[in-house]
């Protein structure tokens, strides 16, 4: 999960689309413990104050910092506005970067603090109040700068480059503003949008949905306390009992349908409406063009990706779930293969639930995998662990899922996890730690340019997952263990590639319908089912050819996916990255010499290269019309081939 074009974006790891985590609170100090580990262990919390330099979110030094930022921003406008053609543009950008970095420090600190205390209304109010001040600073003193930079003529820019060669350091930043120029509005309109956003934009309703999701509880077992969504999702994806999984899914779907779906419909309707009107006002060509431009990725490439997944990916998906259905029938006596079985672990052996993985063991597993590929990345990972940059446990009132926040160079990165000791949680740790390594490598590009485009933002994270997976596969002692690992990995890839593109299709349906009025939860339920059937086939109990016998208890599952509300049309980036990483890993396996240095060079570039330029040293060309279908066959198809071979040896597939 990765940041882009904002201080950070809260997103859920694709490898755990239906798996999350749970924890218990120690009685006196709110320290968290894994609830079902063999030995209860204290799980680490991040330490923000020592890194950010603020005593607390309510400390006066935060107000002082913002007041100083406002003074600097006001002086900046007085010094440079109307003078960009004649001033030192390098000095102006450097001063702007310093001010932007100061703002990013405060925004990130407040967001990270609030994300582990979503029930703290005083903190929410404080965060909102300072956000309003931040927006006013941008609107009054900073918004003009990027608009005027975009308005500089090519001749004026070239003159600056010639007189100040060091300015080329910021060429990517300037190029991005130039690309955005046709979609910029007038200064007055841009200022108004910025200043009003904390009050009347989509932010308040999206924030309210986040809080409601953090508070919801589910009655899973009679006579036992209700559980939060993180516990429920963890049990849904980790149980080897089909009846338990089915009950978890029903309880989840029913619970979301009570009120969350209505709140989510209001939020998504607001987000889609804002996206719709801005697309029209800013004259974007398609629904995705705005996101594609942010990613410096042509519309045609994204359409080619989506087409490849809709064709080749859907076929591979059905082939895989056909295999999984057969194995589950043989090993768990499954009667029907339903949606609750989609991420079920393969049960070959004792039939007992898997023992939970301790935090220390998870760290050891990720470090070992990283070190085999890159000792440098392994050291970065251990630095994040030792410096308490990871908030590990799942607790009530904490944001669900997982993310890595880059913050600003010299202060970040920080990871938020919901760790419950499952294999998915280990994969998530490897994933988010890849983001952290990416940030650390790219910090040398500065605050304005260290964020990679979304098409590359998932590269290190998914590569991190892949190297840990291959390390575990190499260490498998039996064919049964090997098959279980392969099936779990294919679950992740299908979730990352096919499922994320089905999410994109759901968004497309919802955003298209928004032009005809507000969206209702019933309408969104229908779009969700349509997207599922397009990517997984119509369920057999409805006369379809899907491997799934039923899609019962899935109608409201769209309502807890955060991507739709925080970053519209982000989700294809997961598919893009997973397929790119699959081909990168194949390149690593076939020609390992020099690969690490090439990958580090890609990561170190941050946002200074587009995807085509970044991947050229590896011999990859995602602009090729056949790239995505070839990547699907090689990556996902190759993993399915491996799984079918092992399953055949064990007598589960012919």
C-alpha positions as CSV (number, residue, x, y, z in Angstrom):
1,X,0.0,0.0,0.0
2,X,1.6,3.2,-1.0
3,X,1.5,6.9,-1.0
4,X,1.1,9.1,-4.1
5,X,0.3,12.7,-4.7
6,X,-0.7,13.2,-1.1
7,X,1.1,12.7,2.2
8,X,0.0,9.2,2.1
9,X,-2.9,7.1,1.1
10,X,-4.6,4.4,3.2
11,X,-4.8,1.2,1.3
12,X,-5.2,-2.4,2.0
13,X,-2.6,-4.9,0.9
14,X,-4.0,-6.9,-2.1
15,X,-2.5,-10.2,-0.8
16,X,-5.0,-10.0,2.1
17,X,-8.1,-8.7,0.5
18,X,-10.2,-10.8,2.9
19,X,-7.7,-11.4,5.6
20,X,-6.9,-9.0,8.4
21,X,-6.0,-9.4,12.0
22,X,-7.0,-9.4,15.6
23,X,-5.6,-8.8,19.0
24,X,-6.2,-8.3,22.7
25,X,-5.4,-5.4,24.9
26,X,-3.2,-5.7,28.0
27,X,-5.2,-4.4,30.9
28,X,-3.2,-1.4,32.0
29,X,-1.2,0.2,29.3
30,X,-3.0,-0.6,26.0
31,X,-0.1,-2.7,24.8
32,X,-1.4,-5.3,22.4
33,X,-1.1,-9.1,22.4
34,X,-1.7,-11.6,19.7
35,X,-4.8,-13.4,20.9
36,X,-4.1,-16.9,19.8
37,X,-0.3,-17.2,19.6
38,X,1.2,-20.2,21.3
39,X,2.7,-17.8,23.8
40,X,1.2,-14.4,24.4
41,X,3.8,-11.8,23.3
42,X,3.8,-8.1,23.5
43,X,3.5,-6.7,20.0
44,X,5.4,-3.5,19.1
45,X,3.7,-0.1,18.7
46,X,5.3,2.7,16.6
47,X,7.0,5.6,18.3
48,X,6.0,8.8,16.6
49,X,6.9,11.6,19.0
50,X,10.6,10.9,19.0
51,X,10.7,10.9,15.1
52,X,8.4,13.8,14.5
53,X,9.6,16.0,17.3
54,X,6.2,16.9,18.7
55,X,5.2,16.1,22.3
56,X,1.7,15.0,21.3
57,X,-1.0,15.9,18.8
58,X,-2.3,18.5,21.2
59,X,1.1,20.1,21.9
60,X,1.5,23.8,21.4
61,X,4.6,23.3,19.3
62,X,2.4,21.9,16.5
63,X,0.5,25.3,16.4
64,X,3.8,27.1,16.6
65,X,5.2,25.0,13.7
66,X,2.1,25.8,11.6
67,X,2.3,29.5,12.4
68,X,6.0,29.6,11.3
69,X,5.0,27.7,8.1
70,X,2.3,30.3,7.4
71,X,4.9,33.1,7.8
72,X,7.3,31.3,5.5
73,X,4.6,30.7,2.9
74,X,3.4,34.3,3.0
75,X,7.0,35.6,2.5
76,X,7.5,33.1,-0.3
77,X,4.5,34.5,-2.2
78,X,5.7,38.0,-1.7
79,X,9.2,37.1,-2.9
80,X,8.3,35.1,-6.0
81,X,4.8,35.7,-7.4
82,X,5.0,37.4,-10.8
83,X,8.7,36.9,-11.0
84,X,9.2,33.3,-12.0
85,X,10.7,34.2,-15.4
86,X,13.4,36.3,-13.9
87,X,14.1,34.8,-10.5
88,X,16.3,31.9,-9.6
89,X,13.8,29.1,-10.3
90,X,16.0,26.6,-8.5
91,X,15.9,28.6,-5.3
92,X,12.2,29.1,-5.6
93,X,11.5,25.4,-5.9
94,X,13.8,24.6,-3.1
95,X,12.1,27.0,-0.8
96,X,8.7,25.7,-1.9
97,X,9.8,22.1,-1.2
98,X,11.0,23.1,2.3
99,X,7.6,24.7,3.1
100,X,5.7,21.7,1.6
101,X,7.8,19.4,3.7
102,X,6.9,21.3,6.8
103,X,3.2,20.9,6.0
104,X,3.7,17.2,5.2
105,X,5.3,16.6,8.6
106,X,2.3,17.9,10.5
107,X,-0.3,16.2,8.3
108,X,1.4,12.8,8.5
109,X,1.9,13.1,12.2
110,X,-1.8,13.8,12.8
111,X,-3.0,11.1,10.4
112,X,-0.8,8.4,11.9
113,X,-1.7,9.4,15.4
114,X,-5.4,9.3,14.6
115,X,-5.3,6.0,12.7
116,X,-4.6,4.1,15.9
117,X,-7.2,6.1,17.9
118,X,-10.2,6.4,15.6
119,X,-12.5,6.6,18.6
120,X,-10.8,9.7,20.0
121,X,-13.2,12.5,19.0
122,X,-10.9,15.2,20.6
123,X,-8.1,14.1,18.3
124,X,-10.4,14.0,15.3
125,X,-11.4,17.5,16.0
126,X,-7.8,18.6,16.5
127,X,-6.8,16.9,13.2
128,X,-9.7,18.6,11.4
129,X,-8.9,22.1,12.8
130,X,-5.2,21.9,11.8
131,X,-6.2,20.5,8.4
132,X,-8.3,23.6,7.9
133,X,-5.3,25.8,8.7
134,X,-3.2,23.8,6.3
135,X,-5.7,24.2,3.5
136,X,-5.8,28.0,4.1
137,X,-2.0,28.2,3.9
138,X,-2.0,26.4,0.6
139,X,-4.9,28.3,-0.9
140,X,-3.7,31.7,0.2
141,X,0.1,31.5,-0.3
142,X,1.2,28.3,-2.2
143,X,-1.4,27.3,-4.8
144,X,-0.4,30.0,-7.2
145,X,3.2,28.6,-7.5
146,X,2.4,25.3,-9.1
147,X,-0.1,27.0,-11.4
148,X,2.4,29.6,-12.5
149,X,5.1,27.0,-13.0
150,X,2.8,25.1,-15.2
151,X,2.1,28.3,-17.1
152,X,5.8,29.0,-17.9
153,X,6.5,28.8,-21.6
154,X,8.9,26.1,-23.0
155,X,11.3,28.9,-23.9
156,X,11.3,30.4,-20.4
157,X,11.9,26.9,-18.9
158,X,14.7,26.2,-21.3
159,X,16.4,29.5,-20.4
160,X,16.2,28.6,-16.7
161,X,17.8,25.1,-17.5
162,X,20.6,26.8,-19.4
163,X,21.4,29.4,-16.8
164,X,21.0,27.0,-13.9
165,X,22.0,23.4,-14.9
166,X,21.3,22.2,-11.3
167,X,17.6,22.9,-12.0
168,X,17.5,19.6,-14.0
169,X,17.2,17.9,-10.6
170,X,13.6,19.0,-10.5
171,X,12.8,18.2,-14.2
172,X,10.3,15.5,-13.3
173,X,8.4,17.8,-11.0
174,X,8.3,20.5,-13.6
175,X,7.3,18.0,-16.4
176,X,4.4,16.7,-14.3
177,X,3.1,20.3,-13.8
178,X,3.3,20.9,-17.5
179,X,1.4,17.7,-18.2
180,X,-1.3,18.8,-15.8
181,X,-1.6,22.3,-17.3
182,X,-4.4,21.6,-19.7
183,X,-6.5,20.5,-16.8
184,X,-5.8,23.3,-14.4
185,X,-8.5,25.8,-13.5
186,X,-8.1,29.5,-12.7
187,X,-6.2,30.5,-9.6
188,X,-9.4,31.7,-7.9
189,X,-11.2,28.5,-8.5
190,X,-8.2,26.3,-7.5
191,X,-7.9,28.4,-4.3
192,X,-11.5,28.0,-3.5
193,X,-11.4,24.3,-4.0
194,X,-8.4,23.9,-1.7
195,X,-9.7,26.1,1.1
196,X,-13.1,24.5,1.1
197,X,-12.0,20.9,0.9
198,X,-11.8,20.3,4.7
199,X,-15.3,21.7,5.1
200,X,-17.4,20.7,2.1
201,X,-15.4,18.2,0.1
202,X,-15.5,14.4,0.3
203,X,-13.1,14.2,3.2
204,X,-15.6,14.5,6.1
205,X,-17.9,11.8,4.8
206,X,-15.0,9.4,4.0
207,X,-13.6,10.0,7.4
208,X,-16.9,9.2,9.0
209,X,-17.1,5.9,7.1
210,X,-13.5,5.0,8.2
211,X,-14.6,5.6,11.8
212,X,-17.8,3.6,11.5
213,X,-15.8,0.6,10.0
214,X,-13.4,0.8,13.0
215,X,-16.3,0.7,15.5
216,X,-18.5,-2.1,14.0
217,X,-18.7,-5.3,15.9
218,X,-20.0,-8.7,14.8
219,X,-21.7,-11.5,16.9
220,X,-19.8,-14.5,15.7
221,X,-20.2,-17.0,18.5
222,X,-23.2,-17.3,20.8
223,X,-22.3,-16.4,24.4
224,X,-19.0,-14.8,23.5
225,X,-18.1,-11.1,23.1
226,X,-18.7,-9.6,19.6
227,X,-15.6,-9.3,17.5
228,X,-14.3,-6.4,15.3
229,X,-14.0,-6.7,11.6
230,X,-10.3,-7.5,11.8
231,X,-10.9,-10.6,13.8
232,X,-13.8,-11.7,11.6
233,X,-11.8,-11.3,8.4
234,X,-8.8,-13.2,9.8
235,X,-11.1,-16.1,10.7
236,X,-12.7,-16.0,7.3
237,X,-9.4,-16.4,5.5
238,X,-7.6,-18.7,7.9
239,X,-10.1,-21.3,9.0
240,X,-9.9,-24.8,7.6
241,X,-13.5,-25.5,8.5
242,X,-15.9,-24.7,5.7
243,X,-18.8,-24.2,8.1
244,X,-16.8,-21.6,10.1
245,X,-15.9,-19.8,6.9
246,X,-19.5,-19.7,5.6
247,X,-20.7,-18.4,9.0
248,X,-18.0,-15.7,9.0
249,X,-19.0,-14.5,5.5
250,X,-22.7,-14.4,6.4
251,X,-22.1,-12.5,9.6
252,X,-19.8,-10.1,7.8
253,X,-22.2,-9.5,4.9
254,X,-25.2,-9.2,7.2
255,X,-23.4,-6.8,9.5
256,X,-22.3,-4.6,6.7
257,X,-25.8,-4.5,5.4
258,X,-27.3,-3.0,8.5
259,X,-25.9,0.5,8.3
260,X,-22.4,0.4,6.9
261,X,-23.6,-0.1,3.3
262,X,-25.8,3.0,3.5
263,X,-23.0,5.1,4.9
264,X,-20.6,3.6,2.3
265,X,-23.1,4.4,-0.5
266,X,-23.3,8.0,0.7
267,X,-19.5,8.3,0.8
268,X,-19.0,6.6,-2.6
269,X,-21.8,8.7,-4.1
270,X,-20.0,11.8,-2.8
271,X,-16.6,10.7,-4.1
272,X,-18.0,9.7,-7.5
273,X,-19.9,12.9,-7.8
274,X,-16.8,15.0,-7.1
275,X,-14.8,12.9,-9.5
276,X,-17.5,13.3,-12.2
277,X,-17.7,17.1,-12.0
278,X,-13.9,17.6,-11.8
279,X,-13.4,15.4,-14.8
280,X,-15.9,17.5,-16.7
281,X,-14.5,20.9,-15.5
282,X,-10.9,19.8,-16.0
283,X,-11.7,18.2,-19.4
284,X,-10.3,14.7,-18.8
285,X,-11.0,12.3,-21.6
286,X,-12.1,9.2,-19.7
287,X,-13.0,8.1,-16.1
288,X,-9.5,6.9,-15.5
289,X,-7.6,9.6,-17.4
290,X,-7.1,11.8,-14.3
291,X,-5.5,8.9,-12.4
292,X,-3.6,7.8,-15.4
293,X,-2.1,11.3,-15.8
294,X,-1.1,11.3,-12.2
295,X,0.7,8.0,-12.9
296,X,2.2,9.4,-16.2
297,X,0.7,6.3,-17.9
298,X,-1.1,6.6,-21.2
299,X,-4.8,5.7,-21.3
300,X,-4.1,3.1,-23.9
301,X,-1.7,1.2,-21.7
302,X,-4.2,0.9,-18.9
303,X,-6.9,-0.2,-21.3
304,X,-4.6,-2.8,-22.6
305,X,-3.9,-4.1,-19.1
306,X,-7.6,-4.2,-18.3
307,X,-8.4,-6.0,-21.6
308,X,-5.6,-8.6,-20.9
309,X,-7.0,-9.4,-17.5
310,X,-10.6,-9.5,-18.7
311,X,-9.5,-12.1,-21.3
312,X,-6.5,-14.2,-20.3
313,X,-6.7,-13.4,-16.6
314,X,-10.4,-14.5,-16.3
315,X,-9.6,-17.8,-18.0
316,X,-6.6,-18.5,-15.7
317,X,-8.7,-17.5,-12.7
318,X,-11.4,-20.1,-13.5
319,X,-8.8,-22.7,-14.2
320,X,-7.2,-22.1,-10.8
321,X,-10.5,-22.1,-8.8
322,X,-11.4,-25.3,-10.6
323,X,-8.2,-26.8,-9.2
324,X,-8.8,-25.4,-5.7
325,X,-12.4,-26.7,-5.7
326,X,-11.2,-30.2,-6.4
327,X,-8.6,-30.1,-3.7
328,X,-11.0,-28.8,-1.1
329,X,-13.5,-31.4,-1.9
330,X,-10.9,-34.1,-1.5
331,X,-9.2,-32.7,1.6
332,X,-12.1,-31.0,3.5
333,X,-15.1,-32.9,2.2
334,X,-16.5,-29.7,0.7
335,X,-20.0,-30.1,-0.5
336,X,-20.2,-26.7,-2.4
337,X,-17.5,-24.3,-3.4
338,X,-18.8,-20.9,-2.4
339,X,-17.3,-17.4,-2.0
340,X,-16.3,-18.1,1.6
341,X,-13.9,-20.8,0.3
342,X,-12.1,-18.5,-2.1
343,X,-9.2,-17.8,0.2
344,X,-9.4,-21.0,2.2
345,X,-6.1,-22.5,3.2
346,X,-5.3,-25.9,1.8
347,X,-5.7,-28.6,4.5
348,X,-3.3,-31.5,3.8
349,X,-2.1,-33.2,6.9
350,X,-3.5,-33.2,10.4
351,X,-6.6,-31.2,9.7
352,X,-5.9,-29.0,12.7
353,X,-5.9,-25.2,12.5
354,X,-2.4,-23.9,11.8
355,X,-0.4,-22.7,14.7
356,X,-0.1,-18.9,14.8
357,X,3.2,-17.4,13.8
358,X,4.8,-15.2,16.4
359,X,5.9,-11.6,15.6
360,X,9.6,-12.5,16.1
361,X,9.2,-15.5,13.8
362,X,7.5,-13.4,11.1
363,X,10.4,-10.8,11.3
364,X,12.9,-13.7,11.0
365,X,11.1,-15.1,7.9
366,X,11.0,-11.7,6.1
367,X,14.6,-10.9,7.0
368,X,15.8,-14.2,5.7
369,X,14.0,-13.8,2.4
370,X,15.1,-10.3,1.9
371,X,18.7,-11.1,2.8
372,X,19.0,-13.8,0.2
373,X,18.1,-11.3,-2.5
374,X,19.5,-8.0,-1.1
375,X,21.4,-7.6,2.2
376,X,20.9,-3.9,1.8
377,X,17.1,-4.3,1.8
378,X,17.3,-6.7,4.7
379,X,19.2,-4.1,6.8
380,X,16.6,-1.5,5.9
381,X,13.9,-3.9,7.0
382,X,15.5,-4.6,10.3
383,X,16.1,-0.9,10.8
384,X,12.3,-0.3,10.6
385,X,11.7,-3.1,13.1
386,X,14.4,-2.0,15.6
387,X,13.5,1.7,15.3
388,X,9.9,1.0,16.2
389,X,8.5,2.3,12.9
390,X,5.8,-0.5,12.7
391,X,2.5,-0.5,14.6
392,X,1.9,-4.2,14.7
393,X,-1.2,-5.4,16.5
394,X,-4.9,-5.2,15.6
395,X,-7.0,-3.4,18.2
396,X,-10.4,-1.9,18.3
397,X,-10.6,1.7,16.9
398,X,-7.5,1.2,14.7
399,X,-7.7,1.6,11.0
400,X,-8.0,-1.8,9.3
401,X,-5.8,-3.3,6.7
402,X,-2.2,-2.2,6.3
403,X,-0.2,0.7,4.8
404,X,3.2,2.2,4.7
405,X,3.5,6.0,5.0
406,X,6.6,7.6,3.5
407,X,6.0,10.9,5.4
408,X,9.0,13.1,4.5
409,X,12.6,12.3,3.9
410,X,14.5,12.0,7.1
411,X,11.4,11.1,9.2
412,X,9.6,8.2,7.6
413,X,8.7,5.5,6.8
414,X,6.1,4.1,9.1
415,X,4.0,0.9,8.7
416,X,0.6,0.2,10.1
417,X,-0.3,-3.5,10.3
418,X,-3.0,-5.6,11.9
419,X,-0.9,-8.7,12.7
420,X,-2.5,-11.9,13.9
421,X,0.1,-14.5,13.1
422,X,-1.2,-15.9,9.8
423,X,0.8,-16.5,6.7
424,X,-1.1,-13.7,5.0
425,X,0.2,-11.4,7.8
426,X,3.7,-12.4,7.0
427,X,3.1,-11.7,3.4
428,X,1.7,-8.3,4.3
429,X,4.8,-7.5,6.5
430,X,7.0,-8.4,3.5
431,X,4.7,-6.2,1.2
432,X,4.7,-3.1,3.4
433,X,8.4,-3.4,4.2
434,X,9.0,-3.3,0.5
435,X,7.3,0.0,0.4
436,X,9.5,1.2,3.3
437,X,12.6,0.2,1.4
438,X,11.4,1.9,-1.7
439,X,10.8,5.1,0.3
440,X,14.3,5.0,1.9
441,X,16.0,4.4,-1.5
442,X,14.0,7.3,-3.1
443,X,14.4,9.9,-0.3
444,X,17.4,11.3,-2.0
445,X,15.1,12.7,-4.7
446,X,13.6,15.1,-2.1
447,X,10.0,15.5,-0.8
448,X,8.6,16.7,-4.2
449,X,9.9,13.7,-6.2
450,X,10.4,10.7,-4.0
451,X,6.8,9.4,-4.5
452,X,6.9,6.9,-7.4
453,X,3.9,6.9,-9.8
454,X,1.3,4.3,-8.8
455,X,2.3,2.1,-11.7
456,X,5.7,1.6,-10.0
457,X,4.7,2.2,-6.3
458,X,3.8,-1.5,-5.7
459,X,7.0,-2.8,-7.4
460,X,9.2,-3.2,-4.2
461,X,6.3,-4.3,-2.1
462,X,5.2,-7.1,-4.3
463,X,8.8,-8.1,-5.1
464,X,9.3,-8.3,-1.3
465,X,6.4,-10.7,-1.1
466,X,7.7,-12.8,-4.0
467,X,11.3,-13.2,-2.6
468,X,9.9,-14.3,0.8
469,X,7.5,-16.7,-0.8
470,X,10.2,-18.3,-3.0
471,X,12.4,-18.6,0.1
472,X,9.6,-20.4,2.0
473,X,9.0,-22.6,-1.1
474,X,12.6,-23.6,-1.3
475,X,12.5,-24.6,2.4
476,X,9.3,-26.8,2.0
477,X,10.1,-30.3,3.4
478,X,7.2,-32.1,1.7
479,X,5.1,-31.9,-1.5
480,X,2.1,-31.3,0.6
481,X,3.7,-28.3,2.2
482,X,4.8,-27.1,-1.2
483,X,1.3,-27.4,-2.7
484,X,-0.2,-25.4,0.3
485,X,2.4,-22.6,-0.2
486,X,1.8,-22.5,-4.0
487,X,-2.0,-22.3,-3.6
488,X,-1.7,-19.6,-1.0
489,X,0.5,-17.6,-3.3
490,X,-1.8,-18.0,-6.3
491,X,-4.6,-16.8,-4.0
492,X,-2.6,-13.6,-3.5
493,X,-1.8,-13.2,-7.2
494,X,-5.4,-13.7,-8.2
495,X,-6.5,-11.2,-5.5
496,X,-3.9,-8.8,-6.7
497,X,-4.5,-9.1,-10.5
498,X,-8.0,-10.4,-11.3
499,X,-9.8,-9.2,-8.2
500,X,-8.4,-5.7,-8.3
501,X,-9.4,-5.4,-11.9
502,X,-12.9,-6.5,-10.9
503,X,-12.8,-3.7,-8.3
504,X,-11.9,-1.3,-11.1
505,X,-14.9,-2.6,-13.1
506,X,-17.2,-2.0,-10.0
507,X,-15.8,1.6,-9.8
508,X,-16.5,2.1,-13.5
509,X,-20.1,1.0,-13.1
510,X,-20.6,3.1,-10.0
511,X,-19.0,6.3,-11.4
512,X,-20.8,6.0,-14.7
513,X,-24.2,5.6,-12.9
514,X,-23.4,8.6,-10.7
515,X,-24.1,10.9,-13.7
516,X,-27.8,10.0,-13.4
517,X,-28.1,10.8,-9.7
518,X,-27.0,9.7,-6.2
519,X,-26.1,6.1,-5.7
520,X,-28.1,3.8,-3.4
521,X,-26.7,0.8,-1.6
522,X,-29.1,-1.5,-3.5
523,X,-27.7,-0.1,-6.8
524,X,-24.2,-0.7,-5.7
525,X,-25.0,-4.2,-4.6
526,X,-26.1,-4.8,-8.2
527,X,-22.9,-3.4,-9.6
528,X,-20.8,-5.5,-7.2
529,X,-22.6,-8.7,-8.4
530,X,-22.2,-7.7,-12.1
531,X,-18.4,-7.2,-11.7
532,X,-18.1,-10.5,-9.9
533,X,-19.9,-12.4,-12.6
534,X,-17.8,-10.7,-15.4
535,X,-14.6,-11.8,-13.7
536,X,-15.5,-15.1,-12.1
537,X,-18.4,-16.2,-14.2
538,X,-22.0,-16.7,-13.2
539,X,-22.5,-19.0,-10.2
540,X,-23.6,-22.5,-10.9
541,X,-26.7,-22.2,-8.8
542,X,-27.8,-19.5,-11.2
543,X,-27.0,-21.7,-14.3
544,X,-23.6,-20.3,-14.9
545,X,-20.1,-21.8,-15.7
546,X,-18.2,-20.3,-12.7
547,X,-16.2,-22.7,-10.5
548,X,-18.2,-21.2,-7.7
549,X,-21.4,-22.9,-6.8
550,X,-22.8,-19.9,-5.1
551,X,-22.2,-16.2,-4.5
552,X,-24.5,-16.1,-1.4
553,X,-23.7,-13.5,1.3
554,X,-21.6,-11.3,-0.9
555,X,-23.9,-8.4,-1.8
556,X,-22.5,-5.8,0.6
557,X,-18.8,-6.6,0.5
558,X,-18.0,-3.6,-1.6
559,X,-18.9,-1.4,1.4
560,X,-15.7,-2.0,3.3
561,X,-13.1,-1.6,0.5
562,X,-11.2,1.7,1.3
563,X,-9.7,2.2,-2.1
564,X,-13.0,3.3,-3.6
565,X,-13.3,6.3,-1.2
566,X,-9.7,7.4,-0.7
567,X,-8.2,7.0,-4.2
568,X,-10.6,6.4,-7.1
569,X,-9.3,4.1,-9.8
570,X,-6.2,3.3,-7.9
571,X,-6.8,-0.5,-7.9
572,X,-5.4,-1.3,-11.3
573,X,-2.0,-0.3,-10.0
574,X,-1.9,-3.6,-8.0
575,X,-2.5,-5.6,-11.1
576,X,0.0,-3.6,-13.1
577,X,2.6,-4.1,-10.4
578,X,2.0,-7.8,-9.8
579,X,2.4,-8.6,-13.5
580,X,5.4,-6.4,-13.8
581,X,7.0,-7.9,-10.8
582,X,6.2,-11.4,-12.1
583,X,8.2,-10.7,-15.2
584,X,10.9,-8.9,-13.2
585,X,11.3,-12.0,-11.0
586,X,11.6,-14.2,-14.1
587,X,14.3,-11.9,-15.3
588,X,16.0,-12.2,-11.9
589,X,15.8,-16.0,-12.1
590,X,17.2,-16.2,-15.6
591,X,19.9,-13.4,-15.4
592,X,20.6,-12.7,-11.8
593,X,23.9,-10.9,-12.4
594,X,23.5,-7.2,-11.9
595,X,19.8,-7.5,-11.2
596,X,19.9,-6.2,-7.6
597,X,21.8,-3.0,-8.7
598,X,19.3,-2.4,-11.5
599,X,16.3,-2.9,-9.2
600,X,17.9,-0.6,-6.6
601,X,18.4,2.0,-9.3
602,X,14.7,1.8,-10.3
603,X,13.6,2.2,-6.6
604,X,16.1,5.0,-6.0
605,X,14.6,7.0,-8.9
606,X,11.3,7.6,-7.0
607,X,9.1,9.7,-9.1
608,X,11.7,10.9,-11.5
609,X,11.1,8.2,-14.2
610,X,7.9,7.0,-15.8
611,X,7.2,3.3,-15.9
612,X,8.5,2.8,-19.5
613,X,11.8,4.4,-18.8
614,X,12.2,2.6,-15.4
615,X,11.6,-0.8,-16.9
616,X,13.7,-0.5,-20.0
617,X,16.9,-1.7,-18.3
618,X,15.1,-5.0,-17.6
619,X,14.1,-5.5,-21.3
620,X,10.4,-5.0,-20.4
621,X,8.0,-2.9,-22.5
622,X,4.5,-2.6,-20.9
623,X,3.4,-0.4,-23.9
624,X,3.5,-3.5,-26.1
625,X,0.0,-4.7,-27.0
626,X,0.9,-8.3,-26.0
627,X,2.8,-7.6,-22.8
628,X,0.0,-8.1,-20.4
629,X,-1.4,-11.3,-21.8
630,X,2.1,-12.7,-22.0
631,X,2.8,-11.6,-18.4
632,X,-0.4,-13.3,-17.2
633,X,0.5,-16.5,-18.9
634,X,4.1,-16.5,-17.6
635,X,3.4,-15.3,-14.1
636,X,0.0,-16.5,-13.0
637,X,-0.1,-19.3,-15.6
638,X,3.3,-20.4,-14.5
639,X,2.3,-20.6,-10.8
640,X,-0.8,-22.6,-11.7
641,X,1.3,-25.0,-13.8
642,X,3.5,-25.6,-10.7
643,X,0.5,-26.2,-8.5
644,X,-1.2,-28.5,-11.0
645,X,2.0,-30.6,-11.3
646,X,2.3,-31.0,-7.5
647,X,-1.4,-31.7,-7.1
648,X,-1.2,-34.3,-9.8
649,X,1.7,-36.0,-8.0
650,X,-0.4,-36.1,-4.8
651,X,-3.5,-37.4,-6.6
652,X,-5.6,-34.3,-6.4
653,X,-5.6,-33.3,-10.0
654,X,-5.5,-35.1,-13.3
